[in-house]
Amino acid sequence: MYADQFEIYHGNSNPDLARKICRYLGVQPGRAEVFQFANENIFVKILDNVREKDVFLIQPTCHPVNQSIMELLIMIDAFKRASAGRITAVIPYYAYGRSDKKDQPRVPITARLIADMITVAGADRVLTMDLHQGQIQGFFNIPVDELTAVHILSNYFLHKEIERPVVVTDLGFAKRARAFAELLGAPLAIIEKRRQGNLDRAELMNVIGEVRGRRAVIVDDEIDTAGTLVEIVSALEREGVHEIYACASHGVLSDPAVDNIRKSSIQEVVLTDSIPLPPAKRLAKIKTLSIAPLIGEAIKRIHRGESVGALFSSEQSFTQNLMFWEDGSEGILDTGPGGTRRPVPEEEPAASPALAAARDRGEP
């Protein structure tokens, strides 16, 4: 039984997200040294006592992908050898998710390989968000909690009050997009596409559904080079769509994604901060919503042994009333009619349930 205390640590892949999660929970991030030597070997040293503690390690496996993965594995090993009570790998973005099946002769299933490495390194459970395919959960022999950003993204568009919307997605994301469409009160249209070999582009086949004269919201799990996104935009314009928005859980934005988005007729692209967005990739039409409150609430529930799935049940409205942390600016979403995001007054900062409880206990 681990101590009744949890600690949050992070590597170098997305420290800003880790700090926001800590701020939401009202805790300080744990101290650790994580850096590369001149020979590119990674060194990790945990600077706090974590014996028998419940440790949450926040490390999305984003750019630089392979370095982020190695940092994650080495940090897990360090915590295991430091006698941590339980180690939860918090991986908001799971790299190599597309390599989830053997669809060509003599190719690996890399998503399974990464899962095996995380397990062997010593992780006791995994907390992630919007995997490329749900079956990746089955690659792990340890418990996996998969969150989704669908509620946060749909709530954003719900408050934009788009007239005659239609939700557009491909077959791979259809199940979660159906939930997105129901939350938005809009019909669902499917893009039938076929990827060309190992290239980062797809050949569009067909638009299934009525989209003419509507305003489209394209939804997917990630935007990589945005090549497929641009092709979908062209197909929708040919079908007579008036306005086009896009959103995704993960903004990978590999080159030339930013140029593709800039040149396209998309009105707005909404992403989460599961992957950090460097200044060079920030455009006026790219909007970032933070998942820090969602992950923070999941961490609190895992630590307490409470249900994580209840966050997304019909009885639990938490995900429809999340604080919006846009570009590090705290705010509360007013879910009333015509509600908009309003700033939090400085004299009365927003407090999460976990933060309020910590204050009641006299903790800083």
Secondary structure, 3 states (H helix, E strand, C coil): CCCCCEEEEECCCCHHHHHHHHHHHCCCCCCEEEEECCCCCEEEEECCCCECCEEEEECCCCCCHHHHHHHHHHHHHHHHHCCECEEEEEECCCCCCCCCCCCCCCCCCHHHHHHHHHHHHCCCEEEEECCCCHHHHHHCCCCEEEECCHHHHHHHHHCCCCCCEEEEEEHHHHHHHHHHHHHHCCCEEEEEEEECCCCCCEEEEEEECCCCCCEEEEEEEEECCCHHHHHHHHHHHHCCCCEEEEEEEEECCCCCHHHHHHHCCCCEEEEECCCCCCHHHCCCCEEEECCHHHHHHHHHHHHHCCCCHHHHCCCCCHHHCCEEEECCEEEEECCCCCCCEEECCCCCCCCCHHHHHHHHCCCC
